[in-house]
């Protein structure tokens, strides 16, 4: 479940709330002063790394196409 960040426009209190992605109910009240709270836009806490995450990765030739996996044998890709 994602953690959403909120900030109170009255007292400036910043707080977090873990909510289901399917939950449409937003927190509108500050737990400290009962003022108006708004959801902040924040950066994700994880980064996707490695191969397969970019559009250019799917077009890369497999290792077999270079002949490096066959070691002199019959390559099933390069017939």
N, C-alpha and C positions, 0 to 999 in steps of 0.2 A: 504494500500500500504506500502511496506517495505521502510525503510530509509537505504540507502547505504552510507557507509563512504568512503571517498577518501583522498589520501595524495599526495601532489606534491613532486616529486623527486628533483625539482630544489630549491624551497624556503622552503619546509617543511610544507607548509600550509595544515591544515586538515579541511575538510569541509564535509557536508552531503547533500544528494540529495534524495528526495522522488521520487521513480520511480515505475511504474507498474512492477509486477513480470514477465509479458509477454514482457516487453520492452527489446530488445536485445542490444539497444544502450547504451554503457558505456560512461561515461564522460572521456575524454582523455586529456582535457586541463584545467589547473588551472585557476580559475576565477581571481586570484590576479596577477600572473606574466605571464600567458599564457604558462607555462612550462608543462612538461609531468605529468599527474595525473594518479594514479593507485588506483583501488578499494582495500580497506583493508578487511581482514577477521576479523569479529567481533563476539562477543558473543550476543546471543539473549537477548532481554530485558524482556522476560516473562518466567515463570516457570510453568509447569503443575504440579498441586498437587491434592491430593485426590485419591479416588479409581477409577479404570478403565483405568489408563494410563500406567500400567505396564503389562507385559505378565503374571505375576503370579496372577493378580487381576481377570482375567476372569475365573480362575479355582476355585475360592472361592465358597464354598457352600452357597446357598441363606439362608436367615434367616429362611425360612419356613422348610428347611431340618433339622434344629435343633429342631423343634417343638416349638420354642419360640413365634411364631406368632399365633398359633392355640389356645392357652390357654385352653387345655382340649377338644377342639372340634375336628372334623375330619379334618385332614391335607390333602389338595388336592395333595401335593407333596409326602408325605409318606403314601401311601395307604396300 
